[in-house]
Amino acid sequence: MAELERIAKAIYQEYIATGREDLLEYYPKLMLYVAIIRGLIRRREMEKGQVQSKTESHGQSQPK
């Protein structure tokens, strides 16, 4: 995700330098994609944490 954010920043900086409107149209789309993916990853981590905490509270170990 960090790489996509660096690419988005580079796109925006290129827009500032050149004034290319196509870059300005692409930048928010890329940032929206990054935000969605980050949200999905965070959700997966939270769900995984809830499953682990439920298993641990019942005295069972999580299989690896």
PDB file as gemmi writes it, atoms N, CA and C in Angstrom:
CRYST1    1.000    1.000    1.000  90.00  90.00  90.00 P 1                      
ATOM      1  N   MET A   1       0.815  -1.174   0.000  1.00  0.00           N  
ATOM      2  CA  MET A   1       0.000   0.000   0.000  1.00  0.00           C  
ATOM      3  C   MET A   1       0.873   1.257   0.000  1.00  0.00           C  
ATOM      4  N   ALA A   2       1.970   1.179   0.691  1.00  0.00           N  
ATOM      5  CA  ALA A   2       2.860   2.344   0.741  1.00  0.00           C  
ATOM      6  C   ALA A   2       3.376   2.683  -0.653  1.00  0.00           C  
ATOM      7  N   GLU A   3       3.640   1.658  -1.453  1.00  0.00           N  
ATOM      8  CA  GLU A   3       4.123   1.903  -2.811  1.00  0.00           C  
ATOM      9  C   GLU A   3       3.056   2.593  -3.654  1.00  0.00           C  
ATOM     10  N   LEU A   4       1.809   2.172  -3.518  1.00  0.00           N  
ATOM     11  CA  LEU A   4       0.731   2.831  -4.249  1.00  0.00           C  
ATOM     12  C   LEU A   4       0.569   4.278  -3.811  1.00  0.00           C  
ATOM     13  N   GLU A   5       0.734   4.536  -2.521  1.00  0.00           N  
ATOM     14  CA  GLU A   5       0.659   5.922  -2.040  1.00  0.00           C  
ATOM     15  C   GLU A   5       1.805   6.768  -2.599  1.00  0.00           C  
ATOM     16  N   ARG A   6       3.001   6.178  -2.708  1.00  0.00           N  
ATOM     17  CA  ARG A   6       4.131   6.900  -3.300  1.00  0.00           C  
ATOM     18  C   ARG A   6       3.868   7.208  -4.775  1.00  0.00           C  
ATOM     19  N   ILE A   7       3.260   6.254  -5.476  1.00  0.00           N  
ATOM     20  CA  ILE A   7       2.921   6.471  -6.880  1.00  0.00           C  
ATOM     21  C   ILE A   7       1.892   7.590  -7.004  1.00  0.00           C  
ATOM     22  N   ALA A   8       0.886   7.567  -6.140  1.00  0.00           N  
ATOM     23  CA  ALA A   8      -0.135   8.615  -6.171  1.00  0.00           C  
ATOM     24  C   ALA A   8       0.485   9.985  -5.906  1.00  0.00           C  
ATOM     25  N   LYS A   9       1.383  10.056  -4.964  1.00  0.00           N  
ATOM     26  CA  LYS A   9       2.048  11.321  -4.661  1.00  0.00           C  
ATOM     27  C   LYS A   9       2.856  11.801  -5.865  1.00  0.00           C  
ATOM     28  N   ALA A  10       3.538  10.874  -6.523  1.00  0.00           N  
ATOM     29  CA  ALA A  10       4.320  11.221  -7.709  1.00  0.00           C  
ATOM     30  C   ALA A  10       3.406  11.713  -8.835  1.00  0.00           C  
ATOM     31  N   ILE A  11       2.246  11.081  -8.983  1.00  0.00           N  
ATOM     32  CA  ILE A  11       1.279  11.513  -9.993  1.00  0.00           C  
ATOM     33  C   ILE A  11       0.823  12.938  -9.704  1.00  0.00           C  
ATOM     34  N   TYR A  12       0.525  13.215  -8.452  1.00  0.00           N  
ATOM     35  CA  TYR A  12       0.062  14.554  -8.089  1.00  0.00           C  
ATOM     36  C   TYR A  12       1.173  15.585  -8.315  1.00  0.00           C  
ATOM     37  N   GLN A  13       2.381  15.251  -7.942  1.00  0.00           N  
ATOM     38  CA  GLN A  13       3.502  16.169  -8.155  1.00  0.00           C  
ATOM     39  C   GLN A  13       3.740  16.408  -9.647  1.00  0.00           C  
ATOM     40  N   GLU A  14       3.571  15.379 -10.446  1.00  0.00           N  
ATOM     41  CA  GLU A  14       3.700  15.537 -11.894  1.00  0.00           C  
ATOM     42  C   GLU A  14       2.599  16.454 -12.428  1.00  0.00           C  
ATOM     43  N   TYR A  15       1.395  16.311 -11.887  1.00  0.00           N  
ATOM     44  CA  TYR A  15       0.304  17.219 -12.282  1.00  0.00           C  
ATOM     45  C   TYR A  15       0.664  18.669 -11.952  1.00  0.00           C  
ATOM     46  N   ILE A  16       1.189  18.906 -10.765  1.00  0.00           N  
ATOM     47  CA  ILE A  16       1.570  20.260 -10.357  1.00  0.00           C  
ATOM     48  C   ILE A  16       2.634  20.817 -11.314  1.00  0.00           C  
ATOM     49  N   ALA A  17       3.593  19.977 -11.667  1.00  0.00           N  
ATOM     50  CA  ALA A  17       4.694  20.423 -12.524  1.00  0.00           C  
ATOM     51  C   ALA A  17       4.261  20.659 -13.971  1.00  0.00           C  
ATOM     52  N   THR A  18       3.352  19.827 -14.477  1.00  0.00           N  
ATOM     53  CA  THR A  18       3.018  19.891 -15.897  1.00  0.00           C  
ATOM     54  C   THR A  18       1.629  20.435 -16.189  1.00  0.00           C  
ATOM     55  N   GLY A  19       0.733  20.365 -15.196  1.00  0.00           N  
ATOM     56  CA  GLY A  19      -0.639  20.813 -15.424  1.00  0.00           C  
ATOM     57  C   GLY A  19      -1.486  19.825 -16.211  1.00  0.00           C  
ATOM     58  N   ARG A  20      -1.004  18.594 -16.360  1.00  0.00           N  
ATOM     59  CA  ARG A  20      -1.762  17.583 -17.105  1.00  0.00           C  
ATOM     60  C   ARG A  20      -3.033  17.206 -16.354  1.00  0.00           C  
ATOM     61  N   GLU A  21      -4.170  17.504 -16.949  1.00  0.00           N  
ATOM     62  CA  GLU A  21      -5.466  17.247 -16.322  1.00  0.00           C  
ATOM     63  C   GLU A  21      -5.745  15.751 -16.150  1.00  0.00           C  
ATOM     64  N   ASP A  22      -5.231  14.922 -17.060  1.00  0.00           N  
ATOM     65  CA  ASP A  22      -5.472  13.488 -16.942  1.00  0.00           C  
ATOM     66  C   ASP A  22      -4.893  12.930 -15.646  1.00  0.00           C  
ATOM     67  N   LEU A  23      -3.777  13.487 -15.189  1.00  0.00           N  
ATOM     68  CA  LEU A  23      -3.179  13.037 -13.936  1.00  0.00           C  
ATOM     69  C   LEU A  23      -4.048  13.441 -12.750  1.00  0.00           C  
ATOM     70  N   LEU A  24      -4.617  14.627 -12.827  1.00  0.00           N  
ATOM     71  CA  LEU A  24      -5.481  15.095 -11.734  1.00  0.00           C  
ATOM     72  C   LEU A  24      -6.744  14.244 -11.644  1.00  0.00           C  
ATOM     73  N   GLU A  25      -7.202  13.706 -12.759  1.00  0.00           N  
ATOM     74  CA  GLU A  25      -8.374  12.822 -12.747  1.00  0.00           C  
ATOM     75  C   GLU A  25      -8.023  11.446 -12.173  1.00  0.00           C  
ATOM     76  N   TYR A  26      -6.815  10.989 -12.401  1.00  0.00           N  
ATOM     77  CA  TYR A  26      -6.415   9.652 -11.954  1.00  0.00           C  
ATOM     78  C   TYR A  26      -6.050   9.609 -10.472  1.00  0.00           C  
ATOM     79  N   TYR A  27      -5.464  10.678  -9.964  1.00  0.00           N  
ATOM     80  CA  TYR A  27      -4.977  10.726  -8.583  1.00  0.00           C  
ATOM     81  C   TYR A  27      -6.053  10.354  -7.547  1.00  0.00           C  
ATOM     82  N   PRO A  28      -7.234  10.999  -7.546  1.00  0.00           N  
ATOM     83  CA  PRO A  28      -8.219  10.632  -6.510  1.00  0.00           C  
ATOM     84  C   PRO A  28      -8.728   9.200  -6.647  1.00  0.00           C  
ATOM     85  N   LYS A  29      -8.762   8.703  -7.871  1.00  0.00           N  
ATOM     86  CA  LYS A  29      -9.192   7.315  -8.061  1.00  0.00           C  
ATOM     87  C   LYS A  29      -8.197   6.354  -7.416  1.00  0.00           C  
ATOM     88  N   LEU A  30      -6.925   6.630  -7.595  1.00  0.00           N  
ATOM     89  CA  LEU A  30      -5.893   5.786  -7.003  1.00  0.00           C  
ATOM     90  C   LEU A  30      -5.934   5.880  -5.473  1.00  0.00           C  
ATOM     91  N   MET A  31      -6.121   7.088  -4.946  1.00  0.00           N  
ATOM     92  CA  MET A  31      -6.194   7.261  -3.493  1.00  0.00           C  
ATOM     93  C   MET A  31      -7.430   6.559  -2.919  1.00  0.00           C  
ATOM     94  N   LEU A  32      -8.531   6.586  -3.642  1.00  0.00           N  
ATOM     95  CA  LEU A  32      -9.735   5.884  -3.197  1.00  0.00           C  
ATOM     96  C   LEU A  32      -9.485   4.380  -3.160  1.00  0.00           C  
ATOM     97  N   TYR A  33      -8.825   3.863  -4.178  1.00  0.00           N  
ATOM     98  CA  TYR A  33      -8.480   2.443  -4.213  1.00  0.00           C  
ATOM     99  C   TYR A  33      -7.602   2.074  -3.014  1.00  0.00           C  
ATOM    100  N   VAL A  34      -6.606   2.901  -2.733  1.00  0.00           N  
ATOM    101  CA  VAL A  34      -5.717   2.655  -1.592  1.00  0.00           C  
ATOM    102  C   VAL A  34      -6.526   2.630  -0.295  1.00  0.00           C  
ATOM    103  N   ALA A  35      -7.441   3.580  -0.132  1.00  0.00           N  
ATOM    104  CA  ALA A  35      -8.251   3.638   1.094  1.00  0.00           C  
ATOM    105  C   ALA A  35      -9.130   2.398   1.240  1.00  0.00           C  
ATOM    106  N   ILE A  36      -9.715   1.954   0.141  1.00  0.00           N  
ATOM    107  CA  ILE A  36     -10.570   0.763   0.185  1.00  0.00           C  
ATOM    108  C   ILE A  36      -9.747  -0.465   0.576  1.00  0.00           C  
ATOM    109  N   ILE A  37      -8.602  -0.642  -0.043  1.00  0.00           N  
ATOM    110  CA  ILE A  37      -7.760  -1.799   0.259  1.00  0.00           C  
ATOM    111  C   ILE A  37      -7.281  -1.751   1.710  1.00  0.00           C  
ATOM    112  N   ARG A  38      -6.878  -0.558   2.177  1.00  0.00           N  
ATOM    113  CA  ARG A  38      -6.468  -0.433   3.590  1.00  0.00           C  
ATOM    114  C   ARG A  38      -7.614  -0.817   4.528  1.00  0.00           C  
ATOM    115  N   GLY A  39      -8.819  -0.378   4.200  1.00  0.00           N  
ATOM    116  CA  GLY A  39      -9.981  -0.724   5.010  1.00  0.00           C  
ATOM    117  C   GLY A  39     -10.237  -2.217   5.033  1.00  0.00           C  
ATOM    118  N   LEU A  40     -10.130  -2.853   3.882  1.00  0.00           N  
ATOM    119  CA  LEU A  40     -10.331  -4.300   3.823  1.00  0.00           C  
ATOM    120  C   LEU A  40      -9.275  -5.047   4.624  1.00  0.00           C  
ATOM    121  N   ILE A  41      -8.040  -4.599   4.526  1.00  0.00           N  
ATOM    122  CA  ILE A  41      -6.965  -5.231   5.293  1.00  0.00           C  
ATOM    123  C   ILE A  41      -7.206  -5.052   6.787  1.00  0.00           C  
ATOM    124  N   ARG A  42      -7.561  -3.844   7.193  1.00  0.00           N  
ATOM    125  CA  ARG A  42      -7.829  -3.578   8.612  1.00  0.00           C  
ATOM    126  C   ARG A  42      -8.993  -4.419   9.111  1.00  0.00           C  
ATOM    127  N   ARG A  43     -10.036  -4.527   8.296  1.00  0.00           N  
ATOM    128  CA  ARG A  43     -11.196  -5.331   8.686  1.00  0.00           C  
ATOM    129  C   ARG A  43     -10.792  -6.793   8.884  1.00  0.00           C  
ATOM    130  N   ARG A  44      -9.986  -7.322   7.949  1.00  0.00           N  
ATOM    131  CA  ARG A  44      -9.535  -8.704   8.056  1.00  0.00           C  
ATOM    132  C   ARG A  44      -8.719  -8.906   9.330  1.00  0.00           C  
ATOM    133  N   GLU A  45      -7.848  -7.944   9.634  1.00  0.00           N  
ATOM    134  CA  GLU A  45      -7.033  -8.039  10.850  1.00  0.00           C  
ATOM    135  C   GLU A  45      -7.906  -8.001  12.102  1.00  0.00           C  
ATOM    136  N   MET A  46      -8.917  -7.135  12.086  1.00  0.00           N  
ATOM    137  CA  MET A  46      -9.805  -7.047  13.250  1.00  0.00           C  
ATOM    138  C   MET A  46     -10.597  -8.335  13.425  1.00  0.00           C  
ATOM    139  N   GLU A  47     -11.110  -8.880  12.331  1.00  0.00           N  
ATOM    140  CA  GLU A  47     -11.857 -10.134  12.408  1.00  0.00           C  
ATOM    141  C   GLU A  47     -10.960 -11.271  12.884  1.00  0.00           C  
ATOM    142  N   LYS A  48      -9.744 -11.292  12.395  1.00  0.00           N  
ATOM    143  CA  LYS A  48      -8.801 -12.320  12.823  1.00  0.00           C  
ATOM    144  C   LYS A  48      -8.505 -12.172  14.315  1.00  0.00           C  
ATOM    145  N   GLY A  49      -8.364 -10.952  14.785  1.00  0.00           N  
ATOM    146  CA  GLY A  49      -8.119 -10.695  16.200  1.00  0.00           C  
ATOM    147  C   GLY A  49      -9.286 -11.126  17.066  1.00  0.00           C  
ATOM    148  N   GLN A  50     -10.511 -10.924  16.576  1.00  0.00           N  
ATOM    149  CA  GLN A  50     -11.691 -11.334  17.334  1.00  0.00           C  
ATOM    150  C   GLN A  50     -11.764 -12.845  17.431  1.00  0.00           C  
ATOM    151  N   VAL A  51     -11.436 -13.529  16.355  1.00  0.00           N  
ATOM    152  CA  VAL A  51     -11.450 -14.993  16.367  1.00  0.00           C  
ATOM    153  C   VAL A  51     -10.400 -15.503  17.343  1.00  0.00           C  
ATOM    154  N   GLN A  52      -9.206 -14.915  17.324  1.00  0.00           N  
ATOM    155  CA  GLN A  52      -8.146 -15.342  18.227  1.00  0.00           C  
ATOM    156  C   GLN A  52      -8.521 -15.063  19.681  1.00  0.00           C  
ATOM    157  N   SER A  53      -9.113 -13.897  19.949  1.00  0.00           N  
ATOM    158  CA  SER A  53      -9.448 -13.574  21.328  1.00  0.00           C  
ATOM    159  C   SER A  53     -10.564 -14.483  21.843  1.00  0.00           C  
ATOM    160  N   LYS A  54     -11.519 -14.861  20.992  1.00  0.00           N  
ATOM    161  CA  LYS A  54     -12.575 -15.789  21.401  1.00  0.00           C  
ATOM    162  C   LYS A  54     -11.979 -17.157  21.714  1.00  0.00           C  
ATOM    163  N   THR A  55     -11.061 -17.608  20.862  1.00  0.00           N  
ATOM    164  CA  THR A  55     -10.433 -18.913  21.054  1.00  0.00           C  
ATOM    165  C   THR A  55      -9.597 -18.897  22.327  1.00  0.00           C  
ATOM    166  N   GLU A  56      -8.856 -17.827  22.565  1.00  0.00           N  
ATOM    167  CA  GLU A  56      -8.025 -17.735  23.748  1.00  0.00           C  
ATOM    168  C   GLU A  56      -8.863 -17.655  25.019  1.00  0.00           C  
ATOM    169  N   SER A  57     -10.036 -17.010  24.933  1.00  0.00           N  
ATOM    170  CA  SER A  57     -10.867 -16.895  26.127  1.00  0.00           C  
ATOM    171  C   SER A  57     -11.495 -18.233  26.511  1.00  0.00           C  
ATOM    172  N   HIS A  58     -11.551 -19.161  25.570  1.00  0.00           N  
ATOM    173  CA  HIS A  58     -12.086 -20.497  25.853  1.00  0.00           C  
ATOM    174  C   HIS A  58     -10.992 -21.471  26.227  1.00  0.00           C  
ATOM    175  N   GLY A  59      -9.772 -20.981  26.339  1.00  0.00           N  
ATOM    176  CA  GLY A  59      -8.664 -21.831  26.762  1.00  0.00           C  
ATOM    177  C   GLY A  59      -8.115 -22.715  25.667  1.00  0.00           C  
ATOM    178  N   GLN A  60      -8.426 -22.393  24.432  1.00  0.00           N  
ATOM    179  CA  GLN A  60      -7.922 -23.172  23.309  1.00  0.00           C  
ATOM    180  C   GLN A  60      -6.830 -22.396  22.614  1.00  0.00           C  
ATOM    181  N   SER A  61      -5.882 -23.101  22.052  1.00  0.00           N  
ATOM    182  CA  SER A  61      -4.835 -22.419  21.294  1.00  0.00           C  
ATOM    183  C   SER A  61      -5.239 -22.346  19.836  1.00  0.00           C  
ATOM    184  N   GLN A  62      -4.812 -21.289  19.193  1.00  0.00           N  
ATOM    185  CA  GLN A  62      -5.104 -21.070  17.775  1.00  0.00           C  
ATOM    186  C   GLN A  62      -4.185 -21.940  16.936  1.00  0.00           C  
ATOM    187  N   PRO A  63      -4.717 -22.766  16.023  1.00  0.00           N  
ATOM    188  CA  PRO A  63      -3.832 -23.570  15.164  1.00  0.00           C  
ATOM    189  C   PRO A  63      -3.017 -22.665  14.256  1.00  0.00           C  
ATOM    190  N   LYS A  64      -1.793 -23.094  13.959  1.00  0.00           N  
ATOM    191  CA  LYS A  64      -0.915 -22.278  13.118  1.00  0.00           C  
ATOM    192  C   LYS A  64      -0.735 -22.879  11.764  1.00  0.00           C  
TER     193      LYS A  64                                                      
END                                                                             
